[in-house]
Amino acid sequence: MIFRQLFDGESSTYTYLLASRLGGEALIIDPVLEKVDRYIQLLEDLDLRLIKAVDTHVHADHITGLGALRDTTRCITVMGEQSGVDVVSMRVSEGDKIDVEGLALDVIYTPGHTDDSYSFMLDDRVFTGDTLLIRGTGRTDFQNGNAAAQYDSIFNKLLKLPDDTLVFPAHDYKGDTVSTIAEERMCNPRLQVSSEAEYIEIMEGLNLANPKMMDVAVPANLKIGLRQDDLEKMGLSVDCREGVTKVLDPSLILVDLRDDAERKKNGIIPGSVHAPYPDLEENINPGGLLYELARSSERQIVFYCAFGERSAMAVEAALGAGITDACHLSGGMEAWKAAKGPLS
């Protein structure tokens, strides 16, 4: 496995790059905007293709690199379903998996620092965001933080993991890079409590100043979605609010870009062709499924995904590959369900 722990000194943020092999698919956790060029260079050095970029929560101390990485690499952006961001490609909940080639992260909902905080488990290690730090825990006094919820997340979820599980947090301010569950249980001063009430008392007595970037970072991090307005103005989108029957018109070929887990969890628009987004480049070029469909049929290709972000990127890619009669379902499955469209 390829594993890189990268550091941003300005915000003391750790970013993690994961892949199963050189030349394969990659995933990045908690990227920082100012370091995006560095990430891109590292991806090129290792011959990796970035498939998914994930944030553990809406950060208050730096601007996320999710949007910039999406715009540069057309990767899938991922956050928890409680997140207040305007648009991401994929939203996950506890029990889901975040997959790339050869790797699968187990999703654990760990609120407390914020109400959208998640941790991600991979084999022998857990990426804890700001929930569990090395010899500390994330503050709980803003962004709908809750000390009682954090106590539950730490003591009833994270500390239940195997003792030798490696702990990789989103921040460290002292230079530590990794710990273990057993080590934090024994040595983390905030965890040496006998009750939830004692933990709450500690967290409520911290009296910390707000992060210096908070007033800039939080609004910026809530507005990272890929705008779909331009496609609508160009006539390259189908709005299911205009009528479900319009989307089900037999002159259209509906192409579902979501992965198998999303399809199983949220349903499928009847008659869809499944062409997962990570395989898009292969499918839209000569010899690919969508290229051949577009060439051999007079029907228009309509891409759709969960919220419209992947499908908007797919339209841009298809146009670049010479598939001129392509558009997307504005708002994706979320809009389809709101319009009470049929599912199979």
C-alpha positions as CSV (number, residue, x, y, z in Angstrom):
1,M,0.0,0.0,0.0
2,I,1.1,3.6,-0.7
3,F,0.6,5.8,2.3
4,R,1.8,9.4,2.7
5,Q,1.2,11.7,5.6
6,L,1.6,15.3,4.5
7,F,1.7,18.4,6.7
8,D,0.6,22.0,6.4
9,G,2.6,24.0,8.9
10,E,0.3,27.1,8.7
11,S,-2.8,25.2,10.1
12,S,-0.9,22.2,11.6
13,T,-3.1,19.9,9.3
14,Y,-2.3,16.4,8.3
15,T,-3.4,15.2,4.9
16,Y,-3.3,11.6,4.0
17,L,-2.8,10.1,0.5
18,L,-3.7,6.4,0.0
19,A,-3.4,4.0,-2.9
20,S,-3.0,0.2,-3.2
21,R,-0.2,0.4,-5.9
22,L,1.9,2.6,-8.1
23,G,0.0,3.6,-11.1
24,G,-3.4,2.9,-9.5
25,E,-6.3,4.8,-8.0
26,A,-5.8,7.1,-5.1
27,L,-7.8,8.7,-2.3
28,I,-6.9,11.8,-0.3
29,I,-8.2,12.8,3.2
30,D,-8.4,16.4,4.5
31,P,-6.5,18.2,1.7
32,V,-5.5,21.9,2.3
33,L,-6.1,24.4,-0.5
34,E,-2.6,25.9,-0.4
35,K,-1.0,22.5,-0.8
36,V,-3.0,21.3,-3.9
37,D,-0.1,21.8,-6.2
38,R,2.1,19.7,-4.0
39,Y,-0.5,16.9,-4.0
40,I,-0.8,17.1,-7.8
41,Q,2.9,16.8,-8.1
42,L,3.0,13.8,-5.8
43,L,0.2,12.1,-7.7
44,E,2.2,12.6,-10.9
45,D,5.5,11.3,-9.3
46,L,3.7,8.1,-8.1
47,D,1.7,7.8,-11.4
48,L,-1.5,7.8,-9.4
49,R,-5.0,8.8,-10.5
50,L,-7.0,10.7,-7.8
51,I,-10.5,9.2,-7.6
52,K,-11.8,10.5,-4.3
53,A,-11.1,13.5,-2.1
54,V,-12.6,13.3,1.4
55,D,-13.0,15.8,4.3
56,T,-13.6,14.4,7.8
57,H,-15.7,17.5,8.6
58,V,-16.2,21.2,7.7
59,H,-12.9,22.7,8.8
60,A,-12.6,26.0,10.6
61,D,-8.8,26.5,10.5
62,H,-8.0,26.2,6.8
63,I,-9.8,26.2,3.4
64,T,-10.3,22.7,2.0
65,G,-8.6,21.6,-1.1
66,L,-11.6,19.5,-2.2
67,G,-12.9,21.9,-4.8
68,A,-9.5,22.7,-6.3
69,L,-8.7,19.0,-6.6
70,R,-12.1,18.3,-8.2
71,D,-11.5,21.1,-10.7
72,T,-8.0,19.9,-11.5
73,T,-8.5,16.1,-11.5
74,R,-12.3,15.6,-11.9
75,C,-12.1,13.5,-8.7
76,I,-15.2,12.6,-6.6
77,T,-15.6,14.8,-3.5
78,V,-16.9,13.1,-0.4
79,M,-18.3,14.2,2.9
80,G,-20.7,13.0,5.6
81,E,-24.4,13.3,5.1
82,Q,-24.7,15.8,8.0
83,S,-22.4,18.2,6.3
84,G,-23.8,21.7,5.5
85,V,-21.7,22.1,2.3
86,D,-23.7,23.2,-0.7
87,V,-22.7,20.3,-3.0
88,V,-20.4,17.3,-2.9
89,S,-20.3,14.4,-5.3
90,M,-21.0,11.8,-2.6
91,R,-22.4,11.9,0.9
92,V,-21.7,9.0,3.3
93,S,-23.2,7.7,6.5
94,E,-22.0,5.3,9.2
95,G,-21.6,1.8,7.9
96,D,-20.8,2.9,4.4
97,K,-17.5,2.3,2.6
98,I,-15.4,4.7,0.6
99,D,-13.8,2.6,-2.1
100,V,-11.0,3.0,-4.6
101,E,-9.1,0.3,-6.3
102,G,-7.7,-2.2,-3.7
103,L,-8.8,-0.1,-0.7
104,A,-12.0,0.4,1.3
105,L,-12.5,2.8,4.2
106,D,-15.1,2.0,6.8
107,V,-17.2,5.1,7.6
108,I,-17.7,5.9,11.4
109,Y,-19.9,8.8,12.4
110,T,-18.1,10.5,15.3
111,P,-19.8,13.8,16.1
112,G,-18.8,16.1,18.9
113,H,-16.1,18.4,17.5
114,T,-18.7,19.3,14.9
115,D,-22.0,17.7,14.1
116,D,-20.6,16.5,10.8
117,S,-17.4,14.9,12.1
118,Y,-16.5,11.4,10.7
119,S,-13.7,9.0,11.2
120,F,-12.5,6.5,8.6
121,M,-11.1,3.0,9.4
122,L,-8.7,1.2,7.1
123,D,-7.4,-2.2,8.2
124,D,-4.9,-1.4,11.0
125,R,-5.4,2.4,11.2
126,V,-8.1,5.0,11.8
127,F,-8.2,8.6,10.5
128,T,-9.9,10.4,13.3
129,G,-10.2,14.0,12.0
130,D,-10.5,16.4,14.9
131,T,-12.4,14.0,17.1
132,L,-9.5,12.2,18.7
133,L,-6.1,13.9,18.6
134,I,-2.8,12.7,19.9
135,R,-3.0,13.5,23.7
136,G,-6.0,15.6,23.1
137,T,-9.5,15.9,21.6
138,G,-11.1,18.4,19.3
139,R,-12.8,21.4,20.9
140,T,-16.6,21.3,21.0
141,D,-17.6,24.9,21.4
142,F,-18.5,25.9,17.8
143,Q,-20.1,24.5,14.6
144,N,-22.8,22.6,16.6
145,G,-20.1,20.9,18.7
146,N,-21.3,18.9,21.6
147,A,-19.1,17.5,24.4
148,A,-21.5,14.7,25.3
149,A,-21.7,13.6,21.7
150,Q,-17.9,13.6,21.5
151,Y,-17.6,11.5,24.7
152,D,-19.9,8.9,23.1
153,S,-18.0,9.0,19.8
154,I,-14.6,8.5,21.6
155,F,-15.5,6.1,24.4
156,N,-18.2,4.1,22.7
157,K,-16.8,3.9,19.2
158,L,-13.1,4.8,18.7
159,L,-11.8,3.3,22.0
160,K,-13.7,0.1,21.2
161,L,-11.4,-0.5,18.2
162,P,-8.5,-2.9,18.7
163,D,-5.7,-1.6,21.0
164,D,-3.1,-1.7,18.3
165,T,-5.1,0.4,15.8
166,L,-3.0,3.3,14.6
167,V,-4.5,6.7,15.2
168,F,-3.9,9.3,12.5
169,P,-5.5,12.7,13.4
170,A,-6.2,15.7,11.2
171,H,-4.0,18.0,13.3
172,D,-1.1,17.9,15.7
173,Y,0.5,21.0,17.2
174,K,3.5,19.3,18.9
175,G,5.1,17.3,16.1
176,D,3.6,13.9,16.9
177,T,2.6,11.9,13.8
178,V,0.8,8.8,15.0
179,S,-0.4,7.1,18.1
180,T,-2.5,4.0,18.9
181,I,-5.9,3.4,20.5
182,A,-4.3,1.8,23.6
183,E,-1.8,4.6,23.9
184,E,-4.5,7.3,23.8
185,R,-6.6,5.4,26.3
186,M,-3.7,5.3,28.8
187,C,-2.0,8.6,28.1
188,N,-4.4,11.1,26.7
189,P,-5.2,13.5,29.7
190,R,-8.7,14.3,28.5
191,L,-9.6,10.6,28.5
192,Q,-8.7,10.0,32.1
193,V,-12.2,10.7,33.3
194,S,-14.7,8.5,35.2
195,S,-17.9,9.8,33.6
196,E,-19.5,11.7,30.7
197,A,-20.2,14.6,33.1
198,E,-16.5,14.9,34.0
199,Y,-15.5,15.0,30.3
200,I,-18.1,17.7,29.6
201,E,-16.8,19.8,32.5
202,I,-13.3,19.6,31.0
203,M,-14.4,20.6,27.5
204,E,-16.6,23.4,28.7
205,G,-13.8,24.9,30.8
206,L,-11.2,25.2,27.9
207,N,-12.1,28.8,27.0
208,L,-10.2,28.7,23.7
209,A,-10.0,31.6,21.2
210,N,-11.6,31.0,17.8
211,P,-9.3,29.7,15.1
212,K,-7.8,32.8,13.3
213,M,-9.1,31.5,9.9
214,M,-12.6,30.6,11.1
215,D,-14.5,33.6,9.7
216,V,-12.9,32.9,6.3
217,A,-12.5,29.2,6.2
218,V,-16.0,28.1,7.3
219,P,-18.0,30.1,4.7
220,A,-15.5,29.1,2.0
221,N,-15.7,25.4,3.0
222,L,-19.5,25.5,2.9
223,K,-19.4,26.7,-0.8
224,I,-17.3,24.2,-2.6
225,G,-19.9,22.7,-4.9
226,L,-19.4,22.6,-8.7
227,R,-21.9,25.1,-10.2
228,Q,-24.3,23.5,-12.6
229,D,-25.8,26.7,-13.8
230,D,-23.5,27.0,-16.8
231,L,-24.7,23.7,-18.2
232,E,-28.3,24.8,-17.8
233,K,-27.7,28.0,-19.7
234,M,-26.0,26.0,-22.5
235,G,-29.0,23.6,-22.8
236,L,-26.9,20.7,-21.5
237,S,-29.1,19.8,-18.5
238,V,-32.4,18.1,-18.0
239,D,-34.5,19.3,-15.0
240,C,-36.7,16.6,-13.6
241,R,-38.9,19.4,-12.0
242,E,-40.1,20.0,-15.6
243,G,-41.6,16.5,-15.6
244,V,-40.5,13.0,-14.7
245,T,-41.8,11.8,-18.1
246,K,-39.3,14.1,-19.8
247,V,-36.4,12.2,-18.1
248,L,-37.9,8.9,-19.0
249,D,-38.3,9.8,-22.7
250,P,-37.2,6.8,-24.8
251,S,-35.1,9.1,-27.0
252,L,-32.8,9.5,-24.0
253,I,-30.1,7.1,-22.7
254,L,-29.8,7.5,-18.9
255,V,-26.3,6.8,-17.7
256,D,-25.9,6.2,-13.9
257,L,-22.4,7.2,-12.8
258,R,-22.8,6.2,-9.2
259,D,-21.0,3.2,-7.6
260,D,-22.7,-0.1,-6.7
261,A,-23.1,0.8,-3.0
262,E,-24.9,4.1,-3.9
263,R,-27.2,2.3,-6.3
264,K,-28.1,-0.4,-3.8
265,K,-28.7,2.2,-1.0
266,N,-30.6,4.8,-3.0
267,G,-32.2,3.1,-5.9
268,I,-31.9,3.3,-9.7
269,I,-33.9,5.2,-12.3
270,P,-35.5,2.5,-14.4
271,G,-33.8,1.7,-17.7
272,S,-30.4,3.2,-16.7
273,V,-27.1,2.1,-18.1
274,H,-24.5,1.7,-15.4
275,A,-21.1,3.3,-16.2
276,P,-19.3,4.1,-12.9
277,Y,-17.7,7.5,-12.9
278,P,-14.1,6.3,-12.2
279,D,-14.3,4.4,-15.6
280,L,-15.5,7.5,-17.5
281,E,-12.4,8.2,-19.5
282,E,-12.3,4.6,-20.8
283,N,-16.1,4.7,-21.6
284,I,-16.2,7.9,-23.5
285,N,-13.2,7.3,-25.8
286,P,-13.1,5.1,-29.0
287,G,-14.1,1.6,-28.2
288,G,-15.7,2.5,-24.9
289,L,-19.3,1.7,-23.9
290,L,-20.6,5.3,-24.1
291,Y,-18.6,6.2,-27.2
292,E,-20.1,3.3,-29.1
293,L,-23.6,4.0,-27.7
294,A,-23.4,7.7,-28.8
295,R,-22.0,6.7,-32.3
296,S,-24.5,3.9,-33.0
297,S,-27.7,5.5,-31.6
298,E,-29.6,8.7,-32.3
299,R,-30.6,8.8,-28.6
300,Q,-29.1,11.6,-26.4
301,I,-27.0,10.5,-23.4
302,V,-28.1,11.9,-20.1
303,F,-25.6,11.4,-17.2
304,Y,-26.8,11.3,-13.6
305,C,-25.3,10.8,-10.2
306,A,-26.2,11.6,-6.6
307,F,-26.3,15.4,-6.6
308,G,-25.3,16.4,-10.2
309,E,-21.6,17.1,-9.6
310,R,-20.1,14.0,-11.2
311,S,-22.6,14.2,-14.1
312,A,-21.7,17.8,-14.8
313,M,-18.0,16.8,-15.0
314,A,-19.0,13.9,-17.2
315,V,-20.7,16.2,-19.7
316,E,-17.6,18.3,-19.9
317,A,-15.4,15.2,-20.4
318,A,-17.8,13.8,-23.0
319,L,-17.8,17.0,-25.0
320,G,-14.0,17.0,-24.9
321,A,-14.0,13.4,-26.2
322,G,-16.3,14.3,-29.2
323,I,-19.6,13.1,-27.8
324,T,-21.5,16.3,-28.6
325,D,-25.1,15.1,-27.8
326,A,-24.7,14.7,-24.0
327,C,-26.3,16.4,-21.1
328,H,-27.0,15.7,-17.4
329,L,-29.8,15.4,-14.9
330,S,-29.6,18.6,-12.9
331,G,-29.5,17.9,-9.1
332,G,-29.1,14.1,-9.6
333,M,-30.9,11.5,-7.6
334,E,-31.7,14.0,-4.9
335,A,-33.7,16.1,-7.3
336,W,-35.2,12.9,-8.9
337,K,-36.5,11.7,-5.5
338,A,-37.9,15.2,-4.7
339,A,-39.8,15.0,-7.9
340,K,-41.1,11.6,-6.9
341,G,-39.6,9.9,-9.9
342,P,-39.9,6.1,-10.0
343,L,-37.1,3.9,-8.7
344,S,-36.1,0.3,-9.3
